[in-house]
Amino acid sequence: MKIQFNTDKNVEGHERAEAYFTSELETALARFEEKITRIEVHVGDENSTKFGTDDKRCLIEVRPAKLQPIVVTEYADTVEKAFRGALAKIKKTLETTFEKQKTY
């Protein structure tokens, strides 16, 4: 499972954030590791230097083997909250997706 991390120019602390988010993704999605080929995380500030509520965006794209990519997006007032929300969404979506694939 390869993890690619992307930020826009308005997000500070790129290296620290990448290390933290990567470890959180690996821990949260460890049970799906065999079924996922790649994960892309896109973090950005929609309003740049302007003030705004819920203007931080985190998009997580997961590419499961033999399936179409799955994408979730979360907006919040901080990058960390946006990431946490997107991580919860992608985890739930993957659980649902792989549960539907089980044969009984």
N, C-alpha and C positions, 0 to 999 in steps of 0.2 A: 504494500500500500504506500504509494508516493503522495506526499503532501506538499502542495505548492501554495505559497502565501504571497498575496499581492496587496499593496496599499496605495492610496493616492498620495499626492504630495502634501496633503493637509494633516496627515496622521503622523504624530511624533513617536519616537522610540521603536522604530521598525524592527530592529534586531531583537530587542527584549520581548516585544509583543509576539514576534514570530516564534521564538523559543517557547514562550508560555502557551500560546494557542496550539502549537504543534503537540506539545505534551498533553494538553487537555483533550485534543481530538483523539490521540492515540489511546488514551485511557478510556474515554467515553465510548469509542467505537471499536474497541478491541475484539469484541465478540463477532463483529462483522468483517474482520481483517481478511479472511480468506475469500470473501465475496466482493471486495472492493479493490479496484485497480488503482484509482487515483482520487484525491480530494483537492479541490481548489478553494481557497478562502480569499475573498475580496473584501477589504475593509476601507471605508472612506467616510469623509465628512461632506455631506451634501451641500452645506451652506458655506463652506470654506471659512473665512474669517468672520463672517456675520454671525450674530447670535440667533439661535433658534432651538426650539425644543424638539427632541427626537430627530435630530439631523445626522446622527451617526448611523451608518449602514454597514451591516455585515451580511454578505451573501456567501453561502456555502454550497458548492456544487460537488456532488459525489457521483463517481462513475462506477456503477456496479458492473461486474463481469456479465456479459451477454444481455444487458439491459440498457435502456436509454438513460442518460444522465438525470439525476434528481437534484433539483435546485430549491433552496429555501432562502428567504430574505427576512431580516429583522431590523427594525429601526428602534433606537433608544437615545437617551441623552448622553451616554458614554459609550466608548468603543467596547469596553468590557461587558456592559449590559447587553449590547447588541449581539456580541459574540455568544454570550450565555443563552440568549433567547433563540438564536439561530441554531445553536448546538442542540438545544432541547427539541426544536422542530425537526431537525434532520434525523435525530435519534428515533423519534416517534415515527417519522415517515419510513425509515429503513425497517423498523420493527414490523410495521404494517405491510410493507412491500414484500419482505422475505417470508412473513407468515402466510401471505396469500400464495406463495410458490410451493409451500409444503404439500406433499401428496399424502393422502390419508389412506 
